[in-house]
Amino acid sequence: MVDQKPDNIYASPLDRVTDFAFDDAVARVFPDMIQRSVPGYTTIIPMIGLITERYATSGTNCYDLGCSLGASTLAMRHGLKNTQSTLIAIDNSEAMIKRCEHYIGLDYGITPVKLRCDDIRSVTIENASVVTLNFTLQFIRQEDRPSMLKNIANGLRTGGALLLSEKVYFEPTQEQETLEALHYDFKRANGYSDLEISQKRSALEQVLIPETIEEHKQRLLDCGFSSVAVWYQCFNFVSFLAIK
């Protein structure tokens, strides 16, 4: 039995707010944390399954990079209804992989899932039809992002799809301030205090580095994708569909 808790990591004042990490403490509260922190998450997950169903082809690999507890992995699994595909889920957090294995074991999907604890920057993408990066790229160092996306593009078959969900920032400043304020309102509406919001923001400041929609689109095109579309946006959270 996996022990999942409500997210109260930042509920009490901390003498020192350390950088955010996907450790065991975060893994224990992650389902609660992400649903209360990311507007639109509960819409994005089932749509990952829908998009996977459209673009996955038989005899190919499908990847969930930065799978955490496997929400997007399971969505992809259920999108692979009539295809003989291999589903590979990878995360560099042992705590996440351990719990992900538990949830996959409880699921009734028939497609086998290969779980790996590894650095997604060093994984070679091969013979892929669908790749998911669901709020993962934002935690990768900016200088490493182009090479990783190029690796994905190179490993996708023509017509294959990359699902990329990210927190983004906007210019001019007024648009960014408005959407950021709405995001904090969303978190307050889900029970987070101003202290929790402030301490979490400090913990993420040097770890989660957002970029603009335009930067994402241009880099994906530069890396070899033929088209990029924003298929979903809620405040400053966006999901792209990039086709090889």
N, C-alpha and C positions, 0 to 999 in steps of 0.2 A: 504494500500500500504506500503510495507516494503522499507525503505530507505537504499539502498546499495551504498557505496561510494568506490572510489579508495583508495588503501592503501598508506597513507602518514604519518602514525603514527610516524615513525622515521626519517622523511625527514628533520626536523629542529634540530639543536643542543639542547640537553636536559641538564639542570643543573645536574640532577640526573636520571639515568636510573633505573627504578624500575623493579622488577620481572614481567615477562610476565604473563598475566592473560586473561582468556576468558571472558572479561567483555563486556559491551555494545559497547565500542569503537572498540574492535576487531570484534565483531559480525557484525558491520556495514560494515566492509571492508573485511570480511573473504573470500568470494569467490575470490576476486582479490588477496588477500594475499596468499592463498594456491596455486592457479594456478601459480603465479609468483615465489613461494618459493620452491615448491616440484616438482622436475623433475619426470615425469612419472605419475603425479596425474590424468591427463586426460585419461590415459590408464588404470590405476588401477580401477577407478570407474566403467566403463562399464563391466570390467572383473569380478567385484564383482557380478554383475547381472548374468553373465554367470555361474559362479561357484555356486551361489545360486540355479540356475535352476537345476544343476546336483545333488546337495546334499540335497536339501529340500525335506521333505516327508510330506505327508498329515497327519493332526492331530497333528502336532508338533508346537513348538514355534521357531521363528527365532528372534535373537537379534542383534541390532546395539548398541554397548556399546561405549559411547562417540560420539554420533551421530552428534554433532554440528548443522549445518544447514540442515542436512538430505541428502546430496549427496549420501552417501552409503546406507542410508535407502531407497531412491527412486530406486537405482539400485537393491537392494534386492527385493523391491516390484515388479519390472518388471520382475525379475527372477522367481517370484512365480506365474507362468502362470496358471498351472493346479493343484495346490495343495490347499487344505483347511488348510492353516496354519495361525498362529497368528504372526504378525510382531510387535515387541516391540522395541522402540527406546528410549534410555536413555542418558541424559546428566545432569551434575550438574550445568550448567550455565543457569539461567533463561533467559538471553538475547538470548542465542542460541536456547533454546526451543521455545521461542516466535516466532522467525523468521522461525524456522523449521516448526512449525504449519502452517504458511502462505504458505510455499512452498509445503507442502503436500496437502494443500487445493487446490492449483492450478493444481496439478498433476492428470492425468486421470487413474492412476492405480486403480484396483478394490479391492485389498487386504487391509482391514482396518489396520491402523497403530495406535498402542497405544503409545502415547508419555508420558514420565515420566521425571520429574526433580528430580534426585536422585543421590546419590553417588554410582557409579557402583561397588565399593568394598563391598557394603552392600547388593547388589541385589543377590537373590538366583536364579541361572539358573536352569530351570526345563524343562524336556521333549523337549529338543532342538535338532534341526537337523543342523542348521547353526548359527554360532555366528561370528560377525565381530568386530574387534578392529582395526579401520583404523587410524593409527597415534595417538593412544590413550594411549597405555601402557607406552610409553616413558615419559608421564607426571605423571605417578603413582610412588610413592616412591618405590625405589628398594626393600625395605624390605616387601612391600605389594604385590609385583608382583607374587611370587609363590602361595600364598593363593588364589589370585584372579583367576589365571590360573587353579588351582586345582578345584575351584568352577565351572569354565566353563567346565572342563573335566568331572567332576562328573555329571553335568547337561545335557551333550550331550548324545544322544543315540549312540549305537555302529554304526560306519560308518558315524557319523556326522562330520561336518567340522568346523574348526576355521580358519578364514581369519585374519591374523595378519600383518599389515603394520607398519614399523618402520624406523626411521633414525637409522643407525648403525655406529659403528666405527670399524676400521681395525687395525690389527697389521700384519706386522711391521710398523714402523712409516712412511716410505716412501709411502706405499700404502694409508695410511690415509691422508697424506698431499696432495697427488695427487688427490684423489677423493674429498677432501674438497675444493681444489682449483678449480676443475671443477664445483662443486656446486656453488661456489661464481661467477664463470664465467656465469653460468646459470642465476643467479639472476641479474647480471649486464646486460646481454642480454635482460632481461625482464624489464629493466628500473630502477632498484634499484641503488642508489649511494653507494659509499664506506662508507659514513657516515651512511646511512640506514643499510647497512650490518653490520657495526661495532656495532651500538647501538642495533640492534635486537639480535646480538650474545650475547651482554652483558646481555640483558633482559632475554635470555633463559638459560644462563649459569648454574644457580642453579635450573632451573625448568624442562628443558628437559635433561634427563640423558640417553644417548644412551649406548647400549651394543653391543657386537660382535655377529655375526651370530652364532658362535659356542655356545655362552652362551644361546642365544634364543633357539636353537635346543635342547640342552641338558636339559634345564629346561622344555620345552614342553614334552619331553619324560619322564622326571621324574614325571611330573604332571599327566601322564596317557594316553598321546596320543601314538598311535601305530606307526605313521609315520609323518615325517615333511619334507616338500620340499620347496625350494625357487622357486617360480614360476615366480618372476619378480624382476629385479634389474636395477636401473639406478643410477650410481654414488654411493653415500652412503645412498641410500633409497632402501629398500627391502620389499617384501611382501612374507609371508610364507603361506603355506597351511598345516595345521595340521589335521590329521584324527584320530578320536577316535578309 
